[in-house]
Amino acid sequence: MRIDLLTLFPDFFAGPLTQSILRRAQEQGAVSFRVINLRDFTTDRHRTADDRPFGGGPGMVLKLEPLVAAIRAVRAEDAAVWVVLLSPAGGLLTQKKVRELAARSHLLLVCGHYEGVDDRLAHYVDEELSIGDYVLTGGEPAAVVVADAVVRLLPAVLGCEGSAAEESFQTGLLDHPHYTRPRVFEGHAVPEILLSGDHAAVARWRRQEALRRTLRRRPDLLARAALTPADRDFLARLREISEQQDG
Ligand code: 9D3
């Protein structure tokens, strides 16, 4: 897969793309990144990429001409490229959306900045995505989030714990808790059952802890989770216990 990033701040990506999994994915040939400097697509003497908003107000707006010229240059290289504008007004990034993006051969992630981009850019991109309901300084950190989430799904990027296995075990629940040595740290002990060697009991306990945590921390996820009858019984018992405690 190819992932192009279009930005006024190309240096932003030097760190994230050369660390850990994203670096390894490039070395393995699973993905190649290209950072495109928006300023290279300006045509005036001052290389102007932004301008004051029509109608007044604070801040600057990214101009259409360099953005559209850069997008056209990439589309001319590869008509199959999928162009994503990172925008606080975009649809919310979900794991389902990440899977859709990972199935494409070529992404162009367009990073806005300042107070945003000229709204007419919507006519030149394929979709707009937000990474959540909080305000960033620009689309660059959001593009790193998208790239990271997509690349880890590519075949050959994660090993045996990777995407194929993950997809088949995907439950829509929070993960169960994990522990490693020491068995007791400052009085905090690892749950005994994990030391029992009883694999079936460990699997049952993990499932129940995943359910318990999801009910406590993200009850919104339970509505869409894939639950077995045993899961539903366990949740019903948890809810009885919490009602007894409240009442
Ligand atoms: C006061 C109106 N602001 C919108 C919330 C203006 C504005 C703030 C920050 C416009 C752009 C930005 C920069 N943010 C992004 O480009 C961005 C973003 C984000 O801020 N949050 C979550 N996802 C994303 S994707 C791109």
Boltz pocket constraint, residues with backbone or C-beta under 6 A from the ligand:
constraints:
  - pocket:
      binder: B
      contacts: [[A, 86], [A, 87], [A, 88], [A, 111], [A, 112], [A, 113], [A, 114], [A, 115], [A, 116], [A, 129], [A, 130], [A, 131], [A, 132], [A, 133], [A, 134], [A, 135], [A, 136], [A, 137], [A, 138], [A, 139], [A, 140], [A, 142]]
      max_distance: 6.0
